[in-house]
Amino acid sequence: MGDLNEAYAGLCAELGVPYLDVFAPLSANPAWEKSQRDCDGVHATGGGYQLIADMVAEWPAWRVWLSD
């Protein structure tokens, strides 16, 4: 999965498209792991999706896009 994340990041850089890496921080996050375990092992619970939403909300590229 890390290889795929790096490939997406590289492609986005090549295309000049902002990319938010959620894989790296979430893969080391115990709350994310628990969220997946508490669901079906692949998908997250609402708390897990809240972690992603919080990352997006704080992402500078998202904030710039919303301010335009």
CHARMM internal coordinates of N, CA and C (Angstrom, degrees):
IC EDIT
DIST 1 N 1 CA 1.4491
DIST 1 CA 1 C 1.5281
ANGL 1 N 1 CA 1 C 111.96
DIST 1 C 2 N 1.3120
ANGL 1 CA 1 C 2 N 116.75
DIHE 1 N 1 CA 1 C 2 N -37.25
DIST 2 N 2 CA 1.4563
ANGL 1 C 2 N 2 CA 119.65
DIHE 1 CA 1 C 2 N 2 CA 178.13
DIST 2 CA 2 C 1.5147
ANGL 2 N 2 CA 2 C 112.25
DIHE 1 C 2 N 2 CA 2 C -61.12
DIST 2 C 3 N 1.3432
ANGL 2 CA 2 C 3 N 116.56
DIHE 2 N 2 CA 2 C 3 N -35.61
DIST 3 N 3 CA 1.4677
ANGL 2 C 3 N 3 CA 120.19
DIHE 2 CA 2 C 3 N 3 CA 178.03
DIST 3 CA 3 C 1.5233
ANGL 3 N 3 CA 3 C 111.01
DIHE 2 C 3 N 3 CA 3 C -64.31
DIST 3 C 4 N 1.3163
ANGL 3 CA 3 C 4 N 116.52
DIHE 3 N 3 CA 3 C 4 N -40.80
DIST 4 N 4 CA 1.4633
ANGL 3 C 4 N 4 CA 120.75
DIHE 3 CA 3 C 4 N 4 CA 178.85
DIST 4 CA 4 C 1.5258
ANGL 4 N 4 CA 4 C 110.40
DIHE 3 C 4 N 4 CA 4 C -65.44
DIST 4 C 5 N 1.3153
ANGL 4 CA 4 C 5 N 116.62
DIHE 4 N 4 CA 4 C 5 N -41.15
DIST 5 N 5 CA 1.4589
ANGL 4 C 5 N 5 CA 121.18
DIHE 4 CA 4 C 5 N 5 CA 177.49
DIST 5 CA 5 C 1.5276
ANGL 5 N 5 CA 5 C 110.47
DIHE 4 C 5 N 5 CA 5 C -59.52
DIST 5 C 6 N 1.3259
ANGL 5 CA 5 C 6 N 116.45
DIHE 5 N 5 CA 5 C 6 N -44.76
DIST 6 N 6 CA 1.4656
ANGL 5 C 6 N 6 CA 120.53
DIHE 5 CA 5 C 6 N 6 CA 179.02
DIST 6 CA 6 C 1.5292
ANGL 6 N 6 CA 6 C 111.28
DIHE 5 C 6 N 6 CA 6 C -65.37
DIST 6 C 7 N 1.3289
ANGL 6 CA 6 C 7 N 117.07
DIHE 6 N 6 CA 6 C 7 N -36.58
DIST 7 N 7 CA 1.4623
ANGL 6 C 7 N 7 CA 120.20
DIHE 6 CA 6 C 7 N 7 CA 178.51
DIST 7 CA 7 C 1.5301
ANGL 7 N 7 CA 7 C 110.85
DIHE 6 C 7 N 7 CA 7 C -65.22
DIST 7 C 8 N 1.3323
ANGL 7 CA 7 C 8 N 116.72
DIHE 7 N 7 CA 7 C 8 N -42.91
DIST 8 N 8 CA 1.4648
ANGL 7 C 8 N 8 CA 119.73
DIHE 7 CA 7 C 8 N 8 CA 177.18
DIST 8 CA 8 C 1.5233
ANGL 8 N 8 CA 8 C 110.80
DIHE 7 C 8 N 8 CA 8 C -63.05
DIST 8 C 9 N 1.3191
ANGL 8 CA 8 C 9 N 116.51
DIHE 8 N 8 CA 8 C 9 N -43.24
DIST 9 N 9 CA 1.4653
ANGL 8 C 9 N 9 CA 120.24
DIHE 8 CA 8 C 9 N 9 CA 179.20
DIST 9 CA 9 C 1.5248
ANGL 9 N 9 CA 9 C 110.64
DIHE 8 C 9 N 9 CA 9 C -60.97
DIST 9 C 10 N 1.3220
ANGL 9 CA 9 C 10 N 116.40
DIHE 9 N 9 CA 9 C 10 N -42.86
DIST 10 N 10 CA 1.4574
ANGL 9 C 10 N 10 CA 120.31
DIHE 9 CA 9 C 10 N 10 CA 179.15
DIST 10 CA 10 C 1.5147
ANGL 10 N 10 CA 10 C 112.91
DIHE 9 C 10 N 10 CA 10 C -64.57
DIST 10 C 11 N 1.3248
ANGL 10 CA 10 C 11 N 115.91
DIHE 10 N 10 CA 10 C 11 N -42.97
DIST 11 N 11 CA 1.4645
ANGL 10 C 11 N 11 CA 120.01
DIHE 10 CA 10 C 11 N 11 CA 178.70
DIST 11 CA 11 C 1.5220
ANGL 11 N 11 CA 11 C 110.77
DIHE 10 C 11 N 11 CA 11 C -63.47
DIST 11 C 12 N 1.3211
ANGL 11 CA 11 C 12 N 116.40
DIHE 11 N 11 CA 11 C 12 N -43.80
DIST 12 N 12 CA 1.4643
ANGL 11 C 12 N 12 CA 119.48
DIHE 11 CA 11 C 12 N 12 CA 179.27
DIST 12 CA 12 C 1.5249
ANGL 12 N 12 CA 12 C 111.14
DIHE 11 C 12 N 12 CA 12 C -62.71
DIST 12 C 13 N 1.3334
ANGL 12 CA 12 C 13 N 116.77
DIHE 12 N 12 CA 12 C 13 N -40.32
DIST 13 N 13 CA 1.4667
ANGL 12 C 13 N 13 CA 120.27
DIHE 12 CA 12 C 13 N 13 CA 177.66
DIST 13 CA 13 C 1.5236
ANGL 13 N 13 CA 13 C 110.39
DIHE 12 C 13 N 13 CA 13 C -62.49
DIST 13 C 14 N 1.3259
ANGL 13 CA 13 C 14 N 115.86
DIHE 13 N 13 CA 13 C 14 N -42.89
DIST 14 N 14 CA 1.4627
ANGL 13 C 14 N 14 CA 120.62
DIHE 13 CA 13 C 14 N 14 CA 179.24
DIST 14 CA 14 C 1.5261
ANGL 14 N 14 CA 14 C 111.50
DIHE 13 C 14 N 14 CA 14 C -62.05
DIST 14 C 15 N 1.3246
ANGL 14 CA 14 C 15 N 116.81
DIHE 14 N 14 CA 14 C 15 N -37.23
DIST 15 N 15 CA 1.4603
ANGL 14 C 15 N 15 CA 121.82
DIHE 14 CA 14 C 15 N 15 CA -178.02
DIST 15 CA 15 C 1.5266
ANGL 15 N 15 CA 15 C 113.13
DIHE 14 C 15 N 15 CA 15 C -88.66
DIST 15 C 16 N 1.3210
ANGL 15 CA 15 C 16 N 116.50
DIHE 15 N 15 CA 15 C 16 N -7.58
DIST 16 N 16 CA 1.4575
ANGL 15 C 16 N 16 CA 120.21
DIHE 15 CA 15 C 16 N 16 CA -178.69
DIST 16 CA 16 C 1.5206
ANGL 16 N 16 CA 16 C 112.92
DIHE 15 C 16 N 16 CA 16 C 73.71
DIST 16 C 17 N 1.3226
ANGL 16 CA 16 C 17 N 115.67
DIHE 16 N 16 CA 16 C 17 N 30.69
DIST 17 N 17 CA 1.4619
ANGL 16 C 17 N 17 CA 121.91
DIHE 16 CA 16 C 17 N 17 CA -178.95
DIST 17 CA 17 C 1.5282
ANGL 17 N 17 CA 17 C 108.26
DIHE 16 C 17 N 17 CA 17 C -106.81
DIST 17 C 18 N 1.3213
ANGL 17 CA 17 C 18 N 118.81
DIHE 17 N 17 CA 17 C 18 N 130.67
DIST 18 N 18 CA 1.4675
ANGL 17 C 18 N 18 CA 119.50
DIHE 17 CA 17 C 18 N 18 CA 177.81
DIST 18 CA 18 C 1.5249
ANGL 18 N 18 CA 18 C 111.19
DIHE 17 C 18 N 18 CA 18 C -60.18
DIST 18 C 19 N 1.3169
ANGL 18 CA 18 C 19 N 116.24
DIHE 18 N 18 CA 18 C 19 N 143.86
DIST 19 N 19 CA 1.4606
ANGL 18 C 19 N 19 CA 121.88
DIHE 18 CA 18 C 19 N 19 CA -179.98
DIST 19 CA 19 C 1.5139
ANGL 19 N 19 CA 19 C 109.06
DIHE 18 C 19 N 19 CA 19 C -133.52
DIST 19 C 20 N 1.2933
ANGL 19 CA 19 C 20 N 115.95
DIHE 19 N 19 CA 19 C 20 N 126.56
DIST 20 N 20 CA 1.4624
ANGL 19 C 20 N 20 CA 121.59
DIHE 19 CA 19 C 20 N 20 CA 177.01
DIST 20 CA 20 C 1.5215
ANGL 20 N 20 CA 20 C 108.11
DIHE 19 C 20 N 20 CA 20 C -100.59
DIST 20 C 21 N 1.3003
ANGL 20 CA 20 C 21 N 116.42
DIHE 20 N 20 CA 20 C 21 N 113.41
DIST 21 N 21 CA 1.4572
ANGL 20 C 21 N 21 CA 121.67
DIHE 20 CA 20 C 21 N 21 CA 177.77
DIST 21 CA 21 C 1.5232
ANGL 21 N 21 CA 21 C 108.56
DIHE 20 C 21 N 21 CA 21 C -81.27
DIST 21 C 22 N 1.3145
ANGL 21 CA 21 C 22 N 116.73
DIHE 21 N 21 CA 21 C 22 N 103.25
DIST 22 N 22 CA 1.4630
ANGL 21 C 22 N 22 CA 120.36
DIHE 21 CA 21 C 22 N 22 CA 174.66
DIST 22 CA 22 C 1.5266
ANGL 22 N 22 CA 22 C 110.29
DIHE 21 C 22 N 22 CA 22 C -95.88
DIST 22 C 23 N 1.3313
ANGL 22 CA 22 C 23 N 116.48
DIHE 22 N 22 CA 22 C 23 N -18.85
DIST 23 N 23 CA 1.4624
ANGL 22 C 23 N 23 CA 120.06
DIHE 22 CA 22 C 23 N 23 CA -176.47
DIST 23 CA 23 C 1.5289
ANGL 23 N 23 CA 23 C 112.11
DIHE 22 C 23 N 23 CA 23 C -62.13
DIST 23 C 24 N 1.3209
ANGL 23 CA 23 C 24 N 116.48
DIHE 23 N 23 CA 23 C 24 N -54.01
DIST 24 N 24 CA 1.4688
ANGL 23 C 24 N 24 CA 119.86
DIHE 23 CA 23 C 24 N 24 CA -175.07
DIST 24 CA 24 C 1.5279
ANGL 24 N 24 CA 24 C 112.12
DIHE 23 C 24 N 24 CA 24 C -59.30
DIST 24 C 25 N 1.3289
ANGL 24 CA 24 C 25 N 119.12
DIHE 24 N 24 CA 24 C 25 N -51.68
DIST 25 N 25 CA 1.4656
ANGL 24 C 25 N 25 CA 117.34
DIHE 24 CA 24 C 25 N 25 CA -178.65
DIST 25 CA 25 C 1.5340
ANGL 25 N 25 CA 25 C 113.19
DIHE 24 C 25 N 25 CA 25 C -67.25
DIST 25 C 26 N 1.3194
ANGL 25 CA 25 C 26 N 117.11
DIHE 25 N 25 CA 25 C 26 N -36.46
DIST 26 N 26 CA 1.4625
ANGL 25 C 26 N 26 CA 118.40
DIHE 25 CA 25 C 26 N 26 CA -178.09
DIST 26 CA 26 C 1.5203
ANGL 26 N 26 CA 26 C 112.34
DIHE 25 C 26 N 26 CA 26 C -74.34
DIST 26 C 27 N 1.3228
ANGL 26 CA 26 C 27 N 117.52
DIHE 26 N 26 CA 26 C 27 N -31.53
DIST 27 N 27 CA 1.4618
ANGL 26 C 27 N 27 CA 119.23
DIHE 26 CA 26 C 27 N 27 CA -179.09
DIST 27 CA 27 C 1.5260
ANGL 27 N 27 CA 27 C 111.79
DIHE 26 C 27 N 27 CA 27 C -66.49
DIST 27 C 28 N 1.3205
ANGL 27 CA 27 C 28 N 117.50
DIHE 27 N 27 CA 27 C 28 N -19.38
DIST 28 N 28 CA 1.4647
ANGL 27 C 28 N 28 CA 121.99
DIHE 27 CA 27 C 28 N 28 CA 178.25
DIST 28 CA 28 C 1.5280
ANGL 28 N 28 CA 28 C 111.98
DIHE 27 C 28 N 28 CA 28 C -105.96
DIST 28 C 29 N 1.3239
ANGL 28 CA 28 C 29 N 116.98
DIHE 28 N 28 CA 28 C 29 N 12.96
DIST 29 N 29 CA 1.4562
ANGL 28 C 29 N 29 CA 121.27
DIHE 28 CA 28 C 29 N 29 CA -174.60
DIST 29 CA 29 C 1.5318
ANGL 29 N 29 CA 29 C 110.17
DIHE 28 C 29 N 29 CA 29 C -105.08
DIST 29 C 30 N 1.3334
ANGL 29 CA 29 C 30 N 118.10
DIHE 29 N 29 CA 29 C 30 N 113.66
DIST 30 N 30 CA 1.4638
ANGL 29 C 30 N 30 CA 120.62
DIHE 29 CA 29 C 30 N 30 CA -179.10
DIST 30 CA 30 C 1.5293
ANGL 30 N 30 CA 30 C 113.32
DIHE 29 C 30 N 30 CA 30 C -60.28
DIST 30 C 31 N 1.3263
ANGL 30 CA 30 C 31 N 117.79
DIHE 30 N 30 CA 30 C 31 N -32.97
DIST 31 N 31 CA 1.4677
ANGL 30 C 31 N 31 CA 120.39
DIHE 30 CA 30 C 31 N 31 CA 179.18
DIST 31 CA 31 C 1.5299
ANGL 31 N 31 CA 31 C 110.62
DIHE 30 C 31 N 31 CA 31 C -66.37
DIST 31 C 32 N 1.3339
ANGL 31 CA 31 C 32 N 117.22
DIHE 31 N 31 CA 31 C 32 N -36.52
DIST 32 N 32 CA 1.4674
ANGL 31 C 32 N 32 CA 121.09
DIHE 31 CA 31 C 32 N 32 CA 177.34
DIST 32 CA 32 C 1.5300
ANGL 32 N 32 CA 32 C 109.94
DIHE 31 C 32 N 32 CA 32 C -66.56
DIST 32 C 33 N 1.3305
ANGL 32 CA 32 C 33 N 116.01
DIHE 32 N 32 CA 32 C 33 N -46.02
DIST 33 N 33 CA 1.4668
ANGL 32 C 33 N 33 CA 120.07
DIHE 32 CA 32 C 33 N 33 CA 179.12
DIST 33 CA 33 C 1.5251
ANGL 33 N 33 CA 33 C 111.02
DIHE 32 C 33 N 33 CA 33 C -59.12
DIST 33 C 34 N 1.3153
ANGL 33 CA 33 C 34 N 116.93
DIHE 33 N 33 CA 33 C 34 N -43.07
DIST 34 N 34 CA 1.4672
ANGL 33 C 34 N 34 CA 121.01
DIHE 33 CA 33 C 34 N 34 CA 178.29
DIST 34 CA 34 C 1.5190
ANGL 34 N 34 CA 34 C 110.60
DIHE 33 C 34 N 34 CA 34 C -63.72
DIST 34 C 35 N 1.3196
ANGL 34 CA 34 C 35 N 116.02
DIHE 34 N 34 CA 34 C 35 N -39.97
DIST 35 N 35 CA 1.4568
ANGL 34 C 35 N 35 CA 120.77
DIHE 34 CA 34 C 35 N 35 CA 179.45
DIST 35 CA 35 C 1.5288
ANGL 35 N 35 CA 35 C 110.78
DIHE 34 C 35 N 35 CA 35 C -59.54
DIST 35 C 36 N 1.3267
ANGL 35 CA 35 C 36 N 116.65
DIHE 35 N 35 CA 35 C 36 N -41.84
DIST 36 N 36 CA 1.4587
ANGL 35 C 36 N 36 CA 120.13
DIHE 35 CA 35 C 36 N 36 CA 178.51
DIST 36 CA 36 C 1.5260
ANGL 36 N 36 CA 36 C 111.62
DIHE 35 C 36 N 36 CA 36 C -69.47
DIST 36 C 37 N 1.3233
ANGL 36 CA 36 C 37 N 116.28
DIHE 36 N 36 CA 36 C 37 N -42.78
DIST 37 N 37 CA 1.4723
ANGL 36 C 37 N 37 CA 119.68
DIHE 36 CA 36 C 37 N 37 CA 178.55
DIST 37 CA 37 C 1.5258
ANGL 37 N 37 CA 37 C 111.08
DIHE 36 C 37 N 37 CA 37 C -60.82
DIST 37 C 38 N 1.3372
ANGL 37 CA 37 C 38 N 115.86
DIHE 37 N 37 CA 37 C 38 N -38.66
DIST 38 N 38 CA 1.4687
ANGL 37 C 38 N 38 CA 120.27
DIHE 37 CA 37 C 38 N 38 CA -177.58
DIST 38 CA 38 C 1.5253
ANGL 38 N 38 CA 38 C 112.20
DIHE 37 C 38 N 38 CA 38 C -72.50
DIST 38 C 39 N 1.3185
ANGL 38 CA 38 C 39 N 117.29
DIHE 38 N 38 CA 38 C 39 N -13.89
DIST 39 N 39 CA 1.4657
ANGL 38 C 39 N 39 CA 121.01
DIHE 38 CA 38 C 39 N 39 CA 178.44
DIST 39 CA 39 C 1.5278
ANGL 39 N 39 CA 39 C 107.69
DIHE 38 C 39 N 39 CA 39 C -101.72
DIST 39 C 40 N 1.3080
ANGL 39 CA 39 C 40 N 117.76
DIHE 39 N 39 CA 39 C 40 N -114.18
DIST 40 N 40 CA 1.4699
ANGL 39 C 40 N 40 CA 120.65
DIHE 39 CA 39 C 40 N 40 CA -177.61
DIST 40 CA 40 C 1.5239
ANGL 40 N 40 CA 40 C 112.87
DIHE 39 C 40 N 40 CA 40 C -116.88
DIST 40 C 41 N 1.3176
ANGL 40 CA 40 C 41 N 117.40
DIHE 40 N 40 CA 40 C 41 N 10.28
DIST 41 N 41 CA 1.4520
ANGL 40 C 41 N 41 CA 121.39
DIHE 40 CA 40 C 41 N 41 CA 179.41
DIST 41 CA 41 C 1.5156
ANGL 41 N 41 CA 41 C 113.79
DIHE 40 C 41 N 41 CA 41 C 91.36
DIST 41 C 42 N 1.3165
ANGL 41 CA 41 C 42 N 117.21
DIHE 41 N 41 CA 41 C 42 N -14.17
DIST 42 N 42 CA 1.4665
ANGL 41 C 42 N 42 CA 122.09
DIHE 41 CA 41 C 42 N 42 CA 179.75
DIST 42 CA 42 C 1.5239
ANGL 42 N 42 CA 42 C 109.92
DIHE 41 C 42 N 42 CA 42 C -118.91
DIST 42 C 43 N 1.3025
ANGL 42 CA 42 C 43 N 116.03
DIHE 42 N 42 CA 42 C 43 N -50.72
DIST 43 N 43 CA 1.4644
ANGL 42 C 43 N 43 CA 121.78
DIHE 42 CA 42 C 43 N 43 CA -179.58
DIST 43 CA 43 C 1.5193
ANGL 43 N 43 CA 43 C 109.63
DIHE 42 C 43 N 43 CA 43 C -87.92
DIST 43 C 44 N 1.3001
ANGL 43 CA 43 C 44 N 114.96
DIHE 43 N 43 CA 43 C 44 N 162.75
DIST 44 N 44 CA 1.4590
ANGL 43 C 44 N 44 CA 120.76
DIHE 43 CA 43 C 44 N 44 CA -179.10
DIST 44 CA 44 C 1.5283
ANGL 44 N 44 CA 44 C 110.23
DIHE 43 C 44 N 44 CA 44 C -102.07
DIST 44 C 45 N 1.3014
ANGL 44 CA 44 C 45 N 114.16
DIHE 44 N 44 CA 44 C 45 N 163.61
DIST 45 N 45 CA 1.4642
ANGL 44 C 45 N 45 CA 120.07
DIHE 44 CA 44 C 45 N 45 CA 170.49
DIST 45 CA 45 C 1.5311
ANGL 45 N 45 CA 45 C 107.57
DIHE 44 C 45 N 45 CA 45 C -82.64
DIST 45 C 46 N 1.3008
ANGL 45 CA 45 C 46 N 116.19
DIHE 45 N 45 CA 45 C 46 N -179.61
DIST 46 N 46 CA 1.4637
ANGL 45 C 46 N 46 CA 120.10
DIHE 45 CA 45 C 46 N 46 CA 178.15
DIST 46 CA 46 C 1.5175
ANGL 46 N 46 CA 46 C 112.37
DIHE 45 C 46 N 46 CA 46 C -57.12
DIST 46 C 47 N 1.3306
ANGL 46 CA 46 C 47 N 116.46
DIHE 46 N 46 CA 46 C 47 N -37.13
DIST 47 N 47 CA 1.4619
ANGL 46 C 47 N 47 CA 120.15
DIHE 46 CA 46 C 47 N 47 CA 178.75
DIST 47 CA 47 C 1.5193
ANGL 47 N 47 CA 47 C 112.30
DIHE 46 C 47 N 47 CA 47 C -63.77
DIST 47 C 48 N 1.3249
ANGL 47 CA 47 C 48 N 116.05
DIHE 47 N 47 CA 47 C 48 N -36.43
DIST 48 N 48 CA 1.4619
ANGL 47 C 48 N 48 CA 119.96
DIHE 47 CA 47 C 48 N 48 CA 177.21
DIST 48 CA 48 C 1.5114
ANGL 48 N 48 CA 48 C 111.98
DIHE 47 C 48 N 48 CA 48 C -67.10
DIST 48 C 49 N 1.3212
ANGL 48 CA 48 C 49 N 115.32
DIHE 48 N 48 CA 48 C 49 N -42.44
DIST 49 N 49 CA 1.4684
ANGL 48 C 49 N 49 CA 118.48
DIHE 48 CA 48 C 49 N 49 CA 178.24
DIST 49 CA 49 C 1.5198
ANGL 49 N 49 CA 49 C 111.19
DIHE 48 C 49 N 49 CA 49 C -68.15
DIST 49 C 50 N 1.3298
ANGL 49 CA 49 C 50 N 116.88
DIHE 49 N 49 CA 49 C 50 N -26.96
DIST 50 N 50 CA 1.4646
ANGL 49 C 50 N 50 CA 119.77
DIHE 49 CA 49 C 50 N 50 CA 175.35
DIST 50 CA 50 C 1.5253
ANGL 50 N 50 CA 50 C 110.64
DIHE 49 C 50 N 50 CA 50 C -66.19
DIST 50 C 51 N 1.3389
ANGL 50 CA 50 C 51 N 116.73
DIHE 50 N 50 CA 50 C 51 N -36.17
DIST 51 N 51 CA 1.4673
ANGL 50 C 51 N 51 CA 120.00
DIHE 50 CA 50 C 51 N 51 CA 176.31
DIST 51 CA 51 C 1.5269
ANGL 51 N 51 CA 51 C 110.67
DIHE 50 C 51 N 51 CA 51 C -59.04
DIST 51 C 52 N 1.3392
ANGL 51 CA 51 C 52 N 116.27
DIHE 51 N 51 CA 51 C 52 N -43.43
DIST 52 N 52 CA 1.4656
ANGL 51 C 52 N 52 CA 120.34
DIHE 51 CA 51 C 52 N 52 CA 178.54
DIST 52 CA 52 C 1.5258
ANGL 52 N 52 CA 52 C 110.38
DIHE 51 C 52 N 52 CA 52 C -65.87
DIST 52 C 53 N 1.3158
ANGL 52 CA 52 C 53 N 116.56
DIHE 52 N 52 CA 52 C 53 N -44.60
DIST 53 N 53 CA 1.4659
ANGL 52 C 53 N 53 CA 120.42
DIHE 52 CA 52 C 53 N 53 CA -179.91
DIST 53 CA 53 C 1.5247
ANGL 53 N 53 CA 53 C 111.04
DIHE 52 C 53 N 53 CA 53 C -59.47
DIST 53 C 54 N 1.3146
ANGL 53 CA 53 C 54 N 116.53
DIHE 53 N 53 CA 53 C 54 N -39.60
DIST 54 N 54 CA 1.4684
ANGL 53 C 54 N 54 CA 120.09
DIHE 53 CA 53 C 54 N 54 CA 178.76
DIST 54 CA 54 C 1.5262
ANGL 54 N 54 CA 54 C 111.04
DIHE 53 C 54 N 54 CA 54 C -65.00
DIST 54 C 55 N 1.3268
ANGL 54 CA 54 C 55 N 116.57
DIHE 54 N 54 CA 54 C 55 N -39.42
DIST 55 N 55 CA 1.4685
ANGL 54 C 55 N 55 CA 119.97
DIHE 54 CA 54 C 55 N 55 CA 178.35
DIST 55 CA 55 C 1.5220
ANGL 55 N 55 CA 55 C 110.61
DIHE 54 C 55 N 55 CA 55 C -64.38
DIST 55 C 56 N 1.3184
ANGL 55 CA 55 C 56 N 116.83
DIHE 55 N 55 CA 55 C 56 N -43.47
DIST 56 N 56 CA 1.4671
ANGL 55 C 56 N 56 CA 120.94
DIHE 55 CA 55 C 56 N 56 CA 179.10
DIST 56 CA 56 C 1.5265
ANGL 56 N 56 CA 56 C 109.98
DIHE 55 C 56 N 56 CA 56 C -63.69
DIST 56 C 57 N 1.3200
ANGL 56 CA 56 C 57 N 116.68
DIHE 56 N 56 CA 56 C 57 N -43.88
DIST 57 N 57 CA 1.4714
ANGL 56 C 57 N 57 CA 120.61
DIHE 56 CA 56 C 57 N 57 CA -177.84
DIST 57 CA 57 C 1.5234
ANGL 57 N 57 CA 57 C 112.06
DIHE 56 C 57 N 57 CA 57 C -61.50
DIST 57 C 58 N 1.3172
ANGL 57 CA 57 C 58 N 117.89
DIHE 57 N 57 CA 57 C 58 N -30.94
DIST 58 N 58 CA 1.4595
ANGL 57 C 58 N 58 CA 121.74
DIHE 57 CA 57 C 58 N 58 CA -179.02
DIST 58 CA 58 C 1.5273
ANGL 58 N 58 CA 58 C 113.22
DIHE 57 C 58 N 58 CA 58 C -93.55
DIST 58 C 59 N 1.3162
ANGL 58 CA 58 C 59 N 117.84
DIHE 58 N 58 CA 58 C 59 N -5.68
DIST 59 N 59 CA 1.4647
ANGL 58 C 59 N 59 CA 122.53
DIHE 58 CA 58 C 59 N 59 CA -176.94
DIST 59 CA 59 C 1.5278
ANGL 59 N 59 CA 59 C 109.69
DIHE 58 C 59 N 59 CA 59 C -70.38
DIST 59 C 60 N 1.3203
ANGL 59 CA 59 C 60 N 118.21
DIHE 59 N 59 CA 59 C 60 N 122.57
DIST 60 N 60 CA 1.4688
ANGL 59 C 60 N 60 CA 120.52
DIHE 59 CA 59 C 60 N 60 CA -177.73
DIST 60 CA 60 C 1.5317
ANGL 60 N 60 CA 60 C 114.04
DIHE 59 C 60 N 60 CA 60 C -55.13
DIST 60 C 61 N 1.3352
ANGL 60 CA 60 C 61 N 118.12
DIHE 60 N 60 CA 60 C 61 N -39.34
DIST 61 N 61 CA 1.4695
ANGL 60 C 61 N 61 CA 119.84
DIHE 60 CA 60 C 61 N 61 CA -179.73
DIST 61 CA 61 C 1.5263
ANGL 61 N 61 CA 61 C 111.14
DIHE 60 C 61 N 61 CA 61 C -62.55
DIST 61 C 62 N 1.3076
ANGL 61 CA 61 C 62 N 117.43
DIHE 61 N 61 CA 61 C 62 N -37.10
DIST 62 N 62 CA 1.4681
ANGL 61 C 62 N 62 CA 121.88
DIHE 61 CA 61 C 62 N 62 CA 178.79
DIST 62 CA 62 C 1.5348
ANGL 62 N 62 CA 62 C 109.81
DIHE 61 C 62 N 62 CA 62 C -67.59
DIST 62 C 63 N 1.3268
ANGL 62 CA 62 C 63 N 115.29
DIHE 62 N 62 CA 62 C 63 N -43.65
DIST 63 N 63 CA 1.4631
ANGL 62 C 63 N 63 CA 118.99
DIHE 62 CA 62 C 63 N 63 CA -179.02
DIST 63 CA 63 C 1.5253
ANGL 63 N 63 CA 63 C 111.61
DIHE 62 C 63 N 63 CA 63 C -64.36
DIST 63 C 64 N 1.3171
ANGL 63 CA 63 C 64 N 116.99
DIHE 63 N 63 CA 63 C 64 N -39.53
DIST 64 N 64 CA 1.4724
ANGL 63 C 64 N 64 CA 120.82
DIHE 63 CA 63 C 64 N 64 CA 177.58
DIST 64 CA 64 C 1.5191
ANGL 64 N 64 CA 64 C 109.49
DIHE 63 C 64 N 64 CA 64 C -63.89
DIST 64 C 65 N 1.3185
ANGL 64 CA 64 C 65 N 116.62
DIHE 64 N 64 CA 64 C 65 N -45.86
DIST 65 N 65 CA 1.4710
ANGL 64 C 65 N 65 CA 120.40
DIHE 64 CA 64 C 65 N 65 CA -178.70
DIST 65 CA 65 C 1.5239
ANGL 65 N 65 CA 65 C 111.32
DIHE 64 C 65 N 65 CA 65 C -60.85
DIST 65 C 66 N 1.3211
ANGL 65 CA 65 C 66 N 117.25
DIHE 65 N 65 CA 65 C 66 N -40.00
DIST 66 N 66 CA 1.4592
ANGL 65 C 66 N 66 CA 120.69
DIHE 65 CA 65 C 66 N 66 CA 179.59
DIST 66 CA 66 C 1.5146
ANGL 66 N 66 CA 66 C 112.85
DIHE 65 C 66 N 66 CA 66 C -71.86
DIST 66 C 67 N 1.3241
ANGL 66 CA 66 C 67 N 116.82
DIHE 66 N 66 CA 66 C 67 N -25.92
DIST 67 N 67 CA 1.4689
ANGL 66 C 67 N 67 CA 119.15
DIHE 66 CA 66 C 67 N 67 CA -177.83
DIST 67 CA 67 C 1.5225
ANGL 67 N 67 CA 67 C 112.50
DIHE 66 C 67 N 67 CA 67 C -82.60
DIST 67 C 68 N 1.3147
ANGL 67 CA 67 C 68 N 117.48
DIHE 67 N 67 CA 67 C 68 N -13.62
DIST 68 N 68 CA 1.4736
ANGL 67 C 68 N 68 CA 120.32
DIHE 67 CA 67 C 68 N 68 CA 179.93
DIST 68 CA 68 C 1.5128
ANGL 68 N 68 CA 68 C 112.57
DIHE 67 C 68 N 68 CA 68 C -72.18
END
COOR INIT
IC SEED 1 N 1 CA 1 C
IC BUILD
